[in-house]
Amino acid sequence: MLLACLNGKITNIPIVIGGFIVERLQKILANAGVASRRMSADIIKEGRVTVDGKVIYEPGARFDPSACKVRIDGNPISVNKKSEKIYIMLNKPMGYISTTHDPRGRKTVLDLIPSMDARLFPVGRLDRNTEGLLLLTNDGLATYALTHPKFEIYKTYVAVIKGIPGEDRLDLLRNGVRLSSGHLSSPAFVQLMKNIGDYVTVEIKIREGRKRQIREMFDSIGHPVKNLTRTHVGDLTLGDLKIGSWRHLVAAEESWIQNMISRSRKEI
């Protein structure tokens, strides 16, 4: 069923009629810089989006963006304005949720940056108890290019783990281990860095991003993670950015993202 919003009414019409062009609601949100299409679909399914006062739960419902009033959590969005693309690097502290909204009222990463004239969303996620590099943007294409598994962008983490694993245990991670979901992790780059009493610091680089993946990987070899920090996403480097601080990306970093977007378009 195709839905469009004309003269304040939702009616069944073709995709194009009388000059009106209807688009999927999740695409309308993504084009307005609300979130990526996938994240926009989740927002819609949560019942947070209204079109002309009516709650819409179907991401694929079609509307004419030029004739509708779209709101998220009661706040209007500009569906016809193409937002300037913003890219922010945040050094996420522990205790914050990597989302734009938490129904339980917990602190989110957006609480760490000032209000901007754009609806930002995180690129991927870090667990609540994981620190480090998190990109925030209003660019849905960037989110797709940097998070879709087929593009194999490596993320580097520094983990403090209990005990000192031998090379035979680290080789298990290098070859792939079975996670609780049944998924076999892809080969990881792993190296010991330094000992800290009964703990050791390890650098690990993976090209996946499943929930709690690194913690599960180290649990599987008998060396649980005490602290975990993400330091790199592809060519983006956390550097000396302090915990809880943020900055806009520099030109070279934005250029790398645009290159990743161009690559993703060729492979779609």
C-alpha positions as CSV (number, residue, x, y, z in Angstrom):
1,M,0.0,0.0,0.0
2,L,1.3,3.4,-1.0
3,L,0.5,6.3,1.3
4,A,0.8,10.0,0.5
5,C,-0.1,13.1,2.4
6,L,-2.2,15.6,0.3
7,N,-4.3,18.4,1.8
8,G,-3.7,17.0,5.3
9,K,-5.2,13.5,4.4
10,I,-3.5,10.2,4.0
11,T,-4.7,8.6,0.7
12,N,-3.8,5.7,-1.6
13,I,-2.2,7.0,-4.7
14,P,0.6,6.0,-7.2
15,I,4.2,6.9,-6.4
16,V,4.0,9.9,-8.8
17,I,0.7,11.7,-9.5
18,G,0.0,15.3,-10.6
19,G,3.6,16.3,-9.9
20,F,3.6,14.9,-6.4
21,I,6.4,12.5,-5.6
22,V,6.1,10.2,-2.7
23,E,9.0,8.6,-0.8
24,R,9.4,6.0,1.9
25,L,9.2,7.6,5.4
26,Q,12.6,6.1,6.4
27,K,14.2,7.7,3.4
28,I,12.5,11.1,4.1
29,L,14.1,11.0,7.6
30,A,17.5,10.0,6.3
31,N,17.4,12.7,3.7
32,A,16.6,15.2,6.4
33,G,19.7,14.1,8.3
34,V,17.7,12.5,11.1
35,A,19.6,9.2,11.0
36,S,20.7,6.5,8.6
37,R,17.9,4.6,6.9
38,R,18.3,1.6,9.1
39,M,18.3,3.7,12.3
40,S,15.4,5.8,10.9
41,A,13.4,2.6,10.5
42,D,14.0,1.7,14.1
43,I,12.8,5.2,15.2
44,I,9.6,4.8,13.2
45,K,8.9,1.3,14.6
46,E,9.2,2.7,18.1
47,G,6.2,5.0,17.4
48,R,8.2,8.2,17.7
49,V,7.3,9.6,14.3
50,T,4.1,11.3,13.3
51,V,3.0,12.6,9.9
52,D,0.3,15.3,10.1
53,G,-0.4,14.2,13.7
54,K,-0.8,10.5,12.9
55,V,1.7,8.0,14.4
56,I,3.3,6.0,11.6
57,Y,4.9,2.6,12.5
58,E,5.7,1.4,8.9
59,P,9.1,2.6,7.6
60,G,8.1,1.8,4.1
61,A,4.9,4.0,4.1
62,R,5.2,6.6,1.4
63,F,4.5,10.3,1.7
64,D,5.0,13.5,-0.3
65,P,7.6,15.2,1.8
66,S,6.7,18.6,0.3
67,A,3.1,18.3,1.6
68,C,3.6,16.7,5.0
69,K,4.4,17.8,8.5
70,V,6.7,15.3,10.0
71,R,7.6,15.2,13.7
72,I,9.9,13.1,15.9
73,D,9.1,13.0,19.6
74,G,6.8,15.9,18.9
75,N,9.6,18.0,17.3
76,P,9.2,19.1,13.7
77,I,11.9,18.2,11.1
78,S,12.7,20.0,7.9
79,V,12.1,17.4,5.2
80,N,12.9,19.6,2.3
81,K,16.1,21.1,3.5
82,K,19.4,19.4,2.8
83,S,21.5,19.8,5.9
84,E,25.2,20.7,5.9
85,K,27.1,17.5,6.7
86,I,28.6,17.5,10.1
87,Y,31.2,15.0,11.4
88,I,32.2,15.0,15.1
89,M,34.7,12.7,16.8
90,L,33.8,12.0,20.5
91,N,35.9,10.2,23.1
92,K,33.0,8.4,24.7
93,P,33.3,7.8,28.5
94,M,31.9,4.8,30.2
95,G,28.2,5.0,31.4
96,Y,26.8,6.6,28.2
97,I,24.5,4.9,25.7
98,S,25.4,5.1,22.0
99,T,22.0,6.2,20.8
100,T,20.0,9.4,20.3
101,H,17.2,8.4,22.6
102,D,16.9,6.1,25.6
103,P,13.4,5.2,26.8
104,R,14.9,4.4,30.3
105,G,16.2,7.9,30.6
106,R,19.9,6.9,30.7
107,K,22.6,9.3,29.6
108,T,23.3,9.2,25.8
109,V,26.3,10.4,23.9
110,L,24.3,13.4,22.6
111,D,24.4,14.7,26.2
112,L,28.1,15.2,25.8
113,I,27.9,17.7,22.9
114,P,26.2,21.1,22.6
115,S,22.9,21.4,20.7
116,M,23.5,22.0,17.0
117,D,21.3,23.0,14.1
118,A,21.3,19.4,12.8
119,R,20.0,16.1,14.1
120,L,23.2,14.0,14.8
121,F,23.4,10.3,15.4
122,P,26.2,7.9,16.2
123,V,28.0,5.9,13.5
124,G,27.8,2.4,14.9
125,R,27.8,1.8,18.7
126,L,30.1,1.3,21.6
127,D,28.9,-0.7,24.6
128,R,27.9,1.4,27.7
129,N,31.0,0.3,29.5
130,T,33.4,0.9,26.5
131,E,35.3,4.1,26.0
132,G,36.8,5.7,23.0
133,L,36.3,6.9,19.5
134,L,32.7,7.4,18.4
135,L,31.8,9.3,15.3
136,L,28.6,11.5,15.3
137,T,27.1,12.8,12.1
138,N,24.0,13.7,10.2
139,D,25.3,11.9,7.1
140,G,23.4,8.7,6.5
141,L,25.7,7.7,3.6
142,A,28.7,8.0,5.8
143,T,27.1,5.7,8.4
144,Y,26.4,3.1,5.8
145,A,29.9,3.3,4.3
146,L,31.6,3.0,7.7
147,T,29.5,0.3,9.3
148,H,28.3,-2.1,6.7
149,P,30.4,-5.4,7.2
150,K,31.0,-5.8,3.4
151,F,33.3,-2.7,3.4
152,E,35.6,-4.3,6.1
153,I,36.7,-1.1,7.8
154,Y,39.0,-2.1,10.7
155,K,38.4,-0.8,14.2
156,T,41.3,-0.8,16.7
157,Y,40.8,-1.3,20.4
158,V,43.1,-1.3,23.5
159,A,41.9,-3.9,26.1
160,V,43.1,-4.4,29.6
161,I,42.5,-8.1,30.3
162,K,43.0,-10.4,33.3
163,G,46.0,-12.7,33.2
164,I,48.7,-13.0,30.5
165,P,47.6,-15.1,27.5
166,G,50.2,-17.2,25.7
167,E,50.6,-16.9,21.9
168,D,48.6,-20.1,21.6
169,R,45.5,-18.4,23.2
170,L,46.0,-15.2,21.1
171,D,46.2,-17.4,18.0
172,L,42.7,-18.5,18.6
173,L,41.6,-14.9,18.3
174,R,43.8,-14.5,15.2
175,N,42.0,-17.4,13.6
176,G,38.5,-16.7,14.7
177,V,36.5,-17.9,17.7
178,R,32.8,-18.9,18.1
179,L,30.7,-16.2,19.8
180,S,27.6,-16.9,21.9
181,S,25.4,-16.1,18.9
182,G,27.0,-19.0,17.0
183,H,28.9,-16.5,14.7
184,L,32.5,-17.3,14.0
185,S,34.5,-14.1,14.4
186,S,36.7,-13.0,11.5
187,P,40.5,-13.2,12.0
188,A,41.8,-10.4,14.3
189,F,45.1,-8.7,14.6
190,V,46.3,-9.1,18.2
191,Q,49.4,-8.1,20.1
192,L,50.5,-7.8,23.7
193,M,51.5,-4.3,24.8
194,K,52.5,-4.2,28.5
195,N,51.9,-6.0,31.8
196,I,50.0,-4.2,34.7
197,G,50.3,-6.5,37.7
198,D,47.8,-9.3,37.2
199,Y,46.5,-7.7,34.0
200,V,47.9,-7.1,30.5
201,T,47.2,-4.5,27.9
202,V,46.4,-5.9,24.4
203,E,45.8,-4.1,21.1
204,I,43.2,-5.9,18.9
205,K,42.0,-4.9,15.5
206,I,38.8,-6.3,14.0
207,R,36.6,-5.5,11.0
208,E,33.3,-6.5,12.6
209,G,31.1,-4.7,15.2
210,R,28.8,-7.2,16.9
211,K,27.4,-6.4,20.3
212,R,30.0,-7.0,23.0
213,Q,32.1,-8.9,20.5
214,I,35.6,-8.1,21.8
215,R,34.5,-8.9,25.4
216,E,33.1,-12.2,24.2
217,M,36.3,-13.0,22.2
218,F,38.5,-12.6,25.3
219,D,36.0,-14.4,27.5
220,S,36.3,-17.4,25.1
221,I,40.0,-17.7,25.7
222,G,39.7,-17.3,29.5
223,H,41.0,-13.7,29.8
224,P,38.0,-11.4,30.6
225,V,38.2,-7.7,29.7
226,K,38.5,-5.2,32.6
227,N,38.6,-2.0,30.4
228,L,38.1,-1.4,26.7
229,T,38.8,1.6,24.6
230,R,38.4,2.1,20.8
231,T,41.3,4.1,19.4
232,H,40.8,3.9,15.6
233,V,38.1,3.6,13.0
234,G,39.8,3.1,9.7
235,D,42.0,6.2,9.2
236,L,40.3,8.1,12.0
237,T,42.5,8.2,15.2
238,L,41.5,9.2,18.7
239,G,44.9,10.7,19.4
240,D,45.1,12.8,22.5
241,L,41.4,13.7,22.6
242,K,40.4,13.6,26.3
243,I,37.6,11.4,27.6
244,G,34.3,13.1,27.3
245,S,35.7,15.7,24.8
246,W,34.8,16.1,21.2
247,R,36.0,17.9,18.0
248,H,35.0,18.4,14.4
249,L,36.9,16.3,11.9
250,V,39.7,18.0,10.0
251,A,39.7,18.2,6.2
252,A,41.9,15.1,5.7
253,E,39.6,13.1,7.9
254,E,36.5,14.3,6.1
255,S,38.2,13.5,2.8
256,W,38.8,9.9,3.9
257,I,35.1,9.6,4.8
258,Q,34.1,10.9,1.3
259,N,36.4,8.3,-0.3
260,M,34.7,5.6,1.7
261,I,31.3,6.9,0.6
262,S,32.4,6.9,-3.0
263,R,33.7,3.3,-2.7
264,S,30.4,2.2,-1.1
265,R,28.4,3.7,-4.0
266,K,30.3,1.7,-6.5
267,E,29.5,-1.5,-4.6
268,I,25.8,-0.9,-3.9
